[in-house]
């Protein structure tokens, strides 16, 4: 019998957690069924643009998205596979921060320079993501026939 784990309580107790990615909102950076995330309690520093944060939607589910903008009125969040920015969300809705992820058994820190570079570029490309996805799909279909 499977027992339920209170993720938020573990984080409040200062523990880091590792969990499998569900959903495609953070694709292509994180893929469900392939990647696991390591989430840690929120840092003492303020959250900033580019941080990947686990937050609870008001009276709803836990979501893992990237900070698009941190402002006085709250956080503006966006998934890597989305173009719409959500917010402002109250800072109190933030539960944890992504510190690393595991892909094919290899742990990748969010402090790694390549990760930081790619995630910053991807955040800047937010307005063009849909067009890029359509183009990538067309190229993929084109090469399937080869």
N, C-alpha and C positions, 0 to 999 in steps of 0.2 A: 504494500500500500504506500502510495506517494504522500509525503508530508509537505505541507506548505511552509515556505520560508518567508519571514517578514523582512524583505529587502531594506525597507526604510528604517526598521529598528536596528538591523545590523550596521547600517551606515551611521545612525545616531550614536551607536555604541563605539564608533571609531574604526570599524572594520572595513576593509576593502572587499569587494565581491567580484566574482567572475561569473559571467552568464553568457549564454548563446544569444546571438543577434536574431531578432524576430522582425519581419517586415522589411520593406525596401526603401524606406524614407532616407536612409543614410547610404544607399547604393550610389556610386560604385565603391566608395571608401570601405564600407562594411557590407558584407553579403550574408543574408540569412542561410543557415545550414553550413556555412563555411567558417565564419569568424566568430570569435568570442571576445567580449569586451571585459576589461578590468576597470571597475569603477571604484573611486575612493571618495571618502568624505570631502566636502567642499573645502578648498584651501582658505587660509587666513586672508590671502589677497583677494581683491575684487575680481569677479569674473570679467573676462575681456573677449573682444572679437576673436573668433576662431576657436575658442574653447568648446569642446563637446560636452554637453551637460545633460544629465538625467533630470527631468522635471516632471511634476505632476500637474496635468491640466486640471483646471478648477473642477472639483468634484468628479474627477474622471481618471483616466489611465496615466501610467508612467510612459514618458516619451524621451527618446534620446535624439537630440538635435544640436546643431552648431549655433553658437552665439553669433548673430549677424551684427548686433549692436547692443552695447550695454549703456543705458542712459539713466538719468536720475529717476525717471518715471517707471523704469523696469527693463526687462530683457526682451530683446527682439530676436526670435529664434527662426531657423530655417533648416530643413533637412537637406542633405547633399543631393538628393534626387528631387528636389522641389525648387520652385521659383518664388512661391508666395511666402512672405515673411509673416510670422505669427507674433503678435504682441501689441502692447507691452504686457509682459507677464511679471507678476510680483517676484522680487528676489526670493521671497519665502517659498516659492513654488519649486525652486532648485533643490535637488536632493543629493547629487553627486557629480563628480567630474571624471571624464575619461582620462586615465593615466597611461593606458596601454591597450593593445588588442593582440589577440593570438590568431595567426593565420597559418594553417598547415603545420601546427606545432611550434611555430616560431613566434616568440613574444616581441612585439614592436612597440617601443615607447613613443608617446606623442611628443617627446622632446627631441627625437631623432631629426636631424636637419632635413632629410629628404621628405619625411612626413610633414614637417612644418611648411616647407616650400610648396608641396603639392596641395595641402589643405588651404593655404592662403590664396594660391592661384585659383583653385576651384571656387572659393568664396567670392573672389572678384568676378568670376565668370557667371555668377548666378543669373543675370538677365538673359544670358545666351544658352543656358543649359538645355532647354527644350530643343532648340535648333541643332545643337551639337548631338543630342540623343537621336534625333531624326537622321542626321547625316551618318552617324555611326551605324545605325540600323541599315541604312541603304548600302553602305560599304560592306557590311557583314553579309547581307543578302546577295550582293554582287559577287562576292568571293565564294559563296556556297556552291555556285554553279561551276567554279573552276576546278 
